[in-house]
Amino acid sequence: MIIRSAKFVISSQEVNKCPKSELPEYAFIGRSNVGKSSLINMLTKHKNLAKISSTPGKTQLVNHFLINEDWHLVDLPGYGYAKISKTEREKWGKMIHKYLMKRENLFCTFLLIDIRLEPQKIDLEFIDWLGSNQLPFVIIFTKSDKLNKLNLVKNTDRYKKELSKRWTELPQMIVNSSKTGQGREAILELISYTNQSSSTSN
C-alpha cells in the first residue's frame, strides 16, 4: 500500500462523538510509552502526524486520522500509566472498551508491545480480553532495533510460550521498528488486504 495522504480528523473524549463514518477503521493501542506515535508517523511517513511526547500518557483522547481518503487510523489512549489517578485510569479503560466493543466499522486492532520487556501481566490480560470478546487483533512488537537478533527471537518466543498456555492458536504477530521501518510493509499489506476483502464481500 502506498500512503498518498494522511490527515488529522478529530479528537474525541467520548465514543459517541467519534466520526459517523462507514469507512474501515484500524485502531492502535498499547501501554503508555510503547512507541505508538512514532509508529503512526512511520506508517504514514508524516513526521508530526501523531504528537510524540517524552511524557507517558500523552494520548488521552480517541484520535482519528483519514488515510488515502478511504480508511481511518485510530490512535487510542495508552493503558497502564501509573501517574494518573485510579479514577482517570478507569475512565480511560471504560472508553477504550466501549470503543473496541461498539465501533461497528472497526476492522482490526493493532496491539503494540515493547519487545524489550518480558511478558507483562497487563498486556497479557488485554490480549485475553480481546480474544474472549472475539475482537480481531494483531500484536506489533515495537522497538526491535533496540535488541540484537538473538534476543529478539528469544523475547518473541517468550511471548509465544506464555500465550500458548491459554491460546490454541496464537494471534498474528509483526516485529516492528519505527526507526528502521521494519514491519511497515507487513502492517500496510494487512490493512490493504482487509480493505479489499471487505469491499469484495459487500
Secondary structure, 3 states (H helix, E strand, C coil): CCCCCEEEEEEECCHHHCCCCCCCEEEEEEECCCCHHHHHHHHHCCCCCCCCCCCCCCCCCEEEEEECCCEEEEECCCECCCCCCHHHHHHHHHHHHHHHHHCCCEEEEEEEEECCCCCCHHHHHHHHHHHHCCCCEEEEEECHHHCCHHHHHHHHHHHHHHHHCCCCCCCEEEECCCCCCCCHHHHHHHHHHHHHHHHHHC
